[in-house]
Amino acid sequence: MIDQDLAYSRPRATAARLAAYAAEAHRFTEKTVLLTGDAETLATSNGTLCLLDALRLLLRTVKHLHVHVPPQCSALLASVEALACKLEFGTPIVFLEDIPQWQRCDAILSVGWRVRPELPWTAVNSNGWVARVSSGSALLPPECDQHNPVGALGAASFGVSEVFKRLVGLRPERGSMFDRMQFSFYDYSVDPSNLGPILLPELHLPPTLLAGGGAIGNGIALLVSQFNLIGKIWVLDRQAFGPENLGTCVMLGPNGVESLKAEYLSAELCDPGRLHAIPLTGEIAAVKHAFGRTVPFPVLVLAGFDNVSARHRLQELWPDWLIDGGISDFGVQVSAHYWGRSVGCLKCQFVEEVHTDHTTLAAELTGLRPERLASPEDVIRSEDVEAAPSERREQLQRNVGKKICSVVSEAAIKSISSAGARNRFSPSVPFVACASAALVFSKALRLLLEGRDDAPPRFVFDILTGPAGGVELFEKAKATCDCVRRASIIERWRQERLLAPADNLTLSDQLL
């Protein structure tokens, strides 16, 4: 039995941060959403993918999800029911045969082009690299014939974001509803003038590493599974799925809880004879010495760690192409580093926090004066209690008579335990993570199709206000960073690892 409070904990925690702008942020998961679509749109491959992707997202957003698939789409209905059976973890999804009673729904997401402004209605569709959404009176373009899963996932993410705004009662000053918004995942333009390049029937994947099996990694894995890819991909993560991941990870169903993330996603991605997916379980710092030995160095890295230290360790593999996805509460981000270009690497772009020195930290944790910490074998006295900050006096009073070293040790252990809990609990919503994943994979797709990516190396936007307010960043490499300071050594090592057996990589110990 899945604990639903835990399963929805991360989306709820994210919504709670909107409390000042959203009167219903505390109860949005209890509302009713209808997922439906126009038969002509659902008959296209983009329409099919958009509906299935939206289902994956919505069942992690609300407990009460109803689905109505037009009777002309019987084959699609069977696919939707099978996916629901695999993924639902709480209240069963309700499948409606008759025309729904629209007025009973708190929000309606329709995969199509028609709009109904008299209802809480959002229409979404996609064509090529372009995602479209409208929650107002403006119709969407009806053409959806250029197949591309990136546009479909982007459209589903934007659509579920609109549903979320309705459910929490978001005030317009924080994020107004979109009226015929279009966004190209090819060049980041709004109201794009073209649909982007047509996909090839199949794409050959170079040795690829999917780093991170959390919310962003799940979105990337979903896209990998939807393309006709040939090659090998390694999936790296150190953790197992917990029930709290059900609210954010779009590939995960209840049967995957307690499975190792790397193994679960690898099993989902394997396509015998075409795509071979191999799990790598462990910390990047622990497993990176396997690269060049039991695992080939990746040419392409698709990263979803969303952690500064892990990003740095990944960058130290110095692949040809490293594309990183990041999220904040509602912020969507992609960053890329391509070897040989002057743009900053992930070590330039993401700076680790400066840690407080041990004495200052111990004083903060215990309330003891720094000069008292210099006598660790002494005991806590009443004058220490009086001199402590008010918020620490009660804690110190309980420890009068104990050795200072013992009190510091206990406070440090408690702090580490609390920090660990905070690190394991990361508020997020799945539609933000999947929008980030769509940006990551769109860059990879450009590289696979064209051998280059001319889009900005870093792009950031808030999903509630939309990509029209996004920021394109071209950050130069820092002169003090390894990508500049040690560029010639790194390049020698990159050439050496292509030509020499792994055991003869003389520079590897310096660089790994």
Order of alpha helices (4+ residues) and beta strands (2+ residues): alpha-alpha-beta-alpha-alpha-beta-alpha-beta-beta-beta-beta-alpha-beta-beta-alpha-beta-alpha-beta-alpha-beta-alpha-beta-beta-alpha-alpha-alpha-alpha-alpha-alpha-alpha-beta-beta-alpha-alpha-alpha
